[in-house]
Amino acid sequence: MRVLAGVWTEAGADVLGLAPSAAAAAALRDATGMPCETLAKLVHDLDTQHDSDLAASVGPRTLLVVDEAGMADTITLDRVIGFAVEHGATVRLIGDDQQLAAIGAGGVLRDIARAQGVVRLDEVVRFVEPVEAEASMALREGDRAALGYYLDHERIHAGDEQTVVDEVFDAWQREQDAGRDCLMLAPTRELVRQLNERARFARLRDTTVGDEVRLRDGTHASVGDAVLTRLNDRRLGVSSTDWVKNGNRWTVTSIQNGTLIVRHRDSGLTTALPAEYVAAHVELGYASTVHTAQGLTADVMHGIITGEETRQLLYTMLTRGRTENHVHVITDDLSSERDFELPGITSQLTATETLERVLARDGAAISATSTRERAATPETRLHDAATRYADALAVATQKVLVGDDEPVAPGPLPWLPDIPTDVAEHPRWGPYLAARTRLVSTLAAQVRDRTDATLPPWLDDYADVLTPELRADIAVWRAAQGIPPDERTIAGPASDDDRAAAYRRSLIRTVNSRYDDAVHLWERRVVAYVGRADEHTLTLARELDRLKRQGRDPEPLLMRANIRPLPSEHPTAALAYRIRKQLAAKRPRHEVPGVDHHRQAPSHQARGIGM
């Protein structure tokens, strides 16, 4: 963005950066050198003083860069963009719709991307290890295979709550002692409080404690403690251009009648935090929530997961560290998702199973417009219609007492049973189920007609084996079963229904039968190295077959990748990442094919909005 700002200003135009939070705006200013403000400040000025310096700076020669746009709520974005376009300015939105979203109404970033198209930056340069960048992108998409990388690198840890808190703190202290910057992250303020108290207790272990002040979360701070401010306050100046912001980290240098004199951890500038502000808006700053840490980068990250989080929180957490990212899973608490289990028959999820559930829990913001559109699609309606048909047929069969000797014929979908004769002739159930049958059949036909537009894009990787008819069968199956687009197995998870399970197996067999013999050869080689087949086996076999077709012998890669034991969970995915690491070592980094970095800047400005 520094290059973008430079090109724009060299042409004699103005650049203004905007962000959802003061901390993000400050980070944007530091990274680009452009003047930056919060979206809320601009909206406030538009509401209260339309002729403010900030509002007056936006005109036909202005480029507005909105960073972290995925965190901005729809109402605010609409107000800012509307104002900018009305005054002839150009707007560019920069953000990731898979990071943590706005607290208010959100989801518009995804809508704009779908309706207008976007320029995607998909080369991750934050990580020291290129393959960790690949794993992070798989996490972003909800791909369980990503866990293979973290398991193989011993980045996934488990224990009860107290053990996990202790382990995260101990790891943080080791990193600090080694001179590496480390983040301690947790999903809840209570866990953050526990980590902060551990850190402060360790700091004061051999120290005489002087004056203390009570902070907003019930903890205390004294000279030498790290603290975090949680409220923007422009009245508390740090310099002529800076002030106290939500998310700023400070070190306490002295205490004067409840007022904290603090030094900024990055800039070294000092300010005074009044006692009233301290009591209401200051916390210890050794650990923080994932939301607070969004936008931060450190050498290492150690974070806690309870199992109730979303994929977006896990993805944000595991992309904070440059060299290592560790997740510590609390496994001592039975999830509310298992409350249906019979008394006395409970099972504790492993750390990997917990993370799989987190990855499957999509918490991305969905706009009201998208929610309404999704509800009206044939795919959504087919899932509802097929479920209602199966439930109604089961109830009707019990009510009418159908004989066991009648053969079960296929119904409106291959795995749904047809209406038994006794039920079909019933005066109430017969017409009702006939109407349900017609609805399911009609919606299934509509889904088949929309296959190319509705199947998830990742299925395009299977274009060599999926015929149009097979793609349509998969589309109907996934829609009727309610399989989300980010479930990256073709037929989705196993079904509890015998007929549906049989159809799923036949669908998988049909797809597998279309692979070349060479793919099945590599499939057997992978199983020989791993010891068993799993959901990732064919994916790796296809990768190895592609390498072979490109003139690269995969066998030495397999041998070198198998010099140490694989993890017991997701072993094939772990093997795949080991192979990719070997391949990545032979590729130069940060080269973007097709981009001419010496091209001239545009001679004119294109007004409007873009991403």
Secondary structure in CASP SS format (residue, H / E / C, confidence):
PFRMAT SS
TARGET T0000
AUTHOR 0000-0000-0000
METHOD secondary structure of the structure
MODEL  1
M C 1.00
R H 1.00
V H 1.00
L H 1.00
A H 1.00
G H 1.00
V H 1.00
W H 1.00
T H 1.00
E H 1.00
A C 1.00
G C 1.00
A C 1.00
D E 1.00
V E 1.00
L E 1.00
G E 1.00
L E 1.00
A E 1.00
P C 1.00
S C 1.00
A H 1.00
A H 1.00
A H 1.00
A H 1.00
A H 1.00
A H 1.00
L H 1.00
R H 1.00
D H 1.00
A H 1.00
T H 1.00
G C 1.00
M C 1.00
P C 1.00
C E 1.00
E E 1.00
T E 1.00
L H 1.00
A H 1.00
K H 1.00
L H 1.00
V H 1.00
H H 1.00
D H 1.00
L H 1.00
D H 1.00
T H 1.00
Q C 1.00
H C 1.00
D C 1.00
S C 1.00
D H 1.00
L H 1.00
A H 1.00
A H 1.00
S C 1.00
V C 1.00
G C 1.00
P C 1.00
R C 1.00
T E 1.00
L E 1.00
L E 1.00
V E 1.00
V E 1.00
D C 1.00
E C 1.00
A H 1.00
G H 1.00
M H 1.00
A C 1.00
D C 1.00
T H 1.00
I H 1.00
T H 1.00
L H 1.00
D H 1.00
R H 1.00
V H 1.00
I H 1.00
G H 1.00
F H 1.00
A H 1.00
V H 1.00
E H 1.00
H C 1.00
G C 1.00
A C 1.00
T E 1.00
V E 1.00
R E 1.00
L E 1.00
I C 1.00
G C 1.00
D C 1.00
D C 1.00
Q C 1.00
Q C 1.00
L C 1.00
A C 1.00
A C 1.00
I C 1.00
G C 1.00
A C 1.00
G C 1.00
G C 1.00
V H 1.00
L H 1.00
R H 1.00
D H 1.00
I H 1.00
A H 1.00
R H 1.00
A H 1.00
Q H 1.00
G C 1.00
V C 1.00
V C 1.00
R C 1.00
L C 1.00
D C 1.00
E C 1.00
V C 1.00
V C 1.00
R C 1.00
F C 1.00
V C 1.00
E C 1.00
P H 1.00
V H 1.00
E H 1.00
A H 1.00
E H 1.00
A H 1.00
S H 1.00
M H 1.00
A H 1.00
L H 1.00
R H 1.00
E C 1.00
G C 1.00
D C 1.00
R C 1.00
A C 1.00
A H 1.00
L H 1.00
G H 1.00
Y H 1.00
Y H 1.00
L H 1.00
D H 1.00
H C 1.00
E C 1.00
R C 1.00
I E 1.00
H E 1.00
A E 1.00
G E 1.00
D C 1.00
E H 1.00
Q H 1.00
T H 1.00
V H 1.00
V H 1.00
D H 1.00
E H 1.00
V H 1.00
F H 1.00
D H 1.00
A H 1.00
W H 1.00
Q H 1.00
R H 1.00
E H 1.00
Q H 1.00
D H 1.00
A C 1.00
G C 1.00
R C 1.00
D C 1.00
C E 1.00
L E 1.00
M E 1.00
L E 1.00
A E 1.00
P C 1.00
T C 1.00
R H 1.00
E H 1.00
L H 1.00
V H 1.00
R H 1.00
Q H 1.00
L H 1.00
N H 1.00
E H 1.00
R H 1.00
A H 1.00
R H 1.00
F H 1.00
A H 1.00
R H 1.00
L C 1.00
R C 1.00
D C 1.00
T C 1.00
T C 1.00
V C 1.00
G C 1.00
D C 1.00
E C 1.00
V E 1.00
R E 1.00
L C 1.00
R C 1.00
D C 1.00
G C 1.00
T C 1.00
H E 1.00
A E 1.00
S C 1.00
V C 1.00
G C 1.00
D C 1.00
A E 1.00
V E 1.00
L E 1.00
T E 1.00
R C 1.00
L C 1.00
N C 1.00
D E 1.00
R E 1.00
R E 1.00
L E 1.00
G E 1.00
V C 1.00
S C 1.00
S C 1.00
T C 1.00
D C 1.00
W E 1.00
V E 1.00
K C 1.00
N C 1.00
G C 1.00
N C 1.00
R E 1.00
W E 1.00
T E 1.00
V E 1.00
T E 1.00
S E 1.00
I E 1.00
Q E 1.00
N C 1.00
G C 1.00
T E 1.00
L E 1.00
I E 1.00
V E 1.00
R E 1.00
H E 1.00
R C 1.00
D C 1.00
S C 1.00
G C 1.00
L C 1.00
T E 1.00
T E 1.00
A E 1.00
L E 1.00
P C 1.00
A H 1.00
E H 1.00
Y H 1.00
V H 1.00
A H 1.00
A H 1.00
H H 1.00
V E 1.00
E E 1.00
L E 1.00
G C 1.00
Y C 1.00
A E 1.00
S E 1.00
T E 1.00
V H 1.00
H H 1.00
T H 1.00
A H 1.00
Q C 1.00
G C 1.00
L C 1.00
T C 1.00
A E 1.00
D E 1.00
V E 1.00
M E 1.00
H E 1.00
G E 1.00
I E 1.00
I E 1.00
T C 1.00
G C 1.00
E C 1.00
E C 1.00
T C 1.00
R H 1.00
Q H 1.00
L H 1.00
L H 1.00
Y H 1.00
T H 1.00
M H 1.00
L C 1.00
T C 1.00
R C 1.00
G E 1.00
R E 1.00
T E 1.00
E E 1.00
N E 1.00
H E 1.00
V E 1.00
H E 1.00
V E 1.00
I E 1.00
T C 1.00
D C 1.00
D C 1.00
L C 1.00
S C 1.00
S H 1.00
E H 1.00
R H 1.00
D C 1.00
F C 1.00
E C 1.00
L C 1.00
P C 1.00
G C 1.00
I C 1.00
T C 1.00
S C 1.00
Q C 1.00
L C 1.00
T C 1.00
A H 1.00
T H 1.00
E H 1.00
T H 1.00
L H 1.00
E H 1.00
R H 1.00
V H 1.00
L H 1.00
A H 1.00
R C 1.00
D C 1.00
G C 1.00
A C 1.00
A C 1.00
I C 1.00
S C 1.00
A H 1.00
T H 1.00
S H 1.00
T H 1.00
R H 1.00
E H 1.00
R H 1.00
A H 1.00
A C 1.00
T C 1.00
P H 1.00
E H 1.00
T H 1.00
R H 1.00
L H 1.00
H H 1.00
D H 1.00
A H 1.00
A H 1.00
T H 1.00
R H 1.00
Y H 1.00
A H 1.00
D H 1.00
A H 1.00
L H 1.00
A H 1.00
V H 1.00
A H 1.00
T H 1.00
Q H 1.00
K H 1.00
V H 1.00
L C 1.00
V C 1.00
G C 1.00
D C 1.00
D C 1.00
E C 1.00
P C 1.00
V C 1.00
A C 1.00
P E 1.00
G C 1.00
P C 1.00
L C 1.00
P C 1.00
W C 1.00
L C 1.00
P E 1.00
D C 1.00
I C 1.00
P C 1.00
T H 1.00
D H 1.00
V H 1.00
A H 1.00
E C 1.00
H C 1.00
P C 1.00
R C 1.00
W H 1.00
G H 1.00
P H 1.00
Y H 1.00
L H 1.00
A H 1.00
A H 1.00
R H 1.00
T H 1.00
R H 1.00
L H 1.00
V H 1.00
S H 1.00
T H 1.00
L H 1.00
A H 1.00
A H 1.00
Q H 1.00
V H 1.00
R H 1.00
D H 1.00
R C 1.00
T H 1.00
D H 1.00
A H 1.00
T H 1.00
L C 1.00
P C 1.00
P H 1.00
W H 1.00
L H 1.00
D H 1.00
D H 1.00
Y H 1.00
A C 1.00
D C 1.00
V C 1.00
L C 1.00
T C 1.00
P H 1.00
E H 1.00
L H 1.00
R H 1.00
A H 1.00
D H 1.00
I H 1.00
A H 1.00
V H 1.00
W H 1.00
R H 1.00
A H 1.00
A H 1.00
Q H 1.00
G C 1.00
I C 1.00
P C 1.00
P C 1.00
D C 1.00
E C 1.00
R C 1.00
T C 1.00
I C 1.00
A C 1.00
G C 1.00
P C 1.00
A C 1.00
S C 1.00
D C 1.00
D C 1.00
D H 1.00
R H 1.00
A H 1.00
A H 1.00
A H 1.00
Y H 1.00
R H 1.00
R H 1.00
S H 1.00
L H 1.00
I H 1.00
R H 1.00
T H 1.00
V H 1.00
N H 1.00
S H 1.00
R C 1.00
Y C 1.00
D C 1.00
D H 1.00
A H 1.00
V H 1.00
H H 1.00
L H 1.00
W H 1.00
E H 1.00
R H 1.00
R H 1.00
V H 1.00
V H 1.00
A H 1.00
Y H 1.00
V H 1.00
G C 1.00
R C 1.00
A C 1.00
D C 1.00
E C 1.00
H C 1.00
T H 1.00
L H 1.00
T H 1.00
L H 1.00
A H 1.00
R H 1.00
E H 1.00
L H 1.00
D H 1.00
R H 1.00
L H 1.00
K H 1.00
R H 1.00
Q C 1.00
G C 1.00
R C 1.00
D C 1.00
P H 1.00
E H 1.00
P H 1.00
L H 1.00
L H 1.00
M H 1.00
R H 1.00
A H 1.00
N C 1.00
I C 1.00
R C 1.00
P C 1.00
L C 1.00
P C 1.00
S C 1.00
E C 1.00
H C 1.00
P H 1.00
T H 1.00
A H 1.00
A H 1.00
L H 1.00
A H 1.00
Y H 1.00
R H 1.00
I H 1.00
R H 1.00
K H 1.00
Q H 1.00
L H 1.00
A H 1.00
A C 1.00
K C 1.00
R C 1.00
P C 1.00
R C 1.00
H C 1.00
E C 1.00
V C 1.00
P C 1.00
G C 1.00
V C 1.00
D C 1.00
H C 1.00
H C 1.00
R C 1.00
Q C 1.00
A C 1.00
P C 1.00
S C 1.00
H C 1.00
Q C 1.00
A C 1.00
R C 1.00
G E 1.00
I E 1.00
G E 1.00
M C 1.00
END
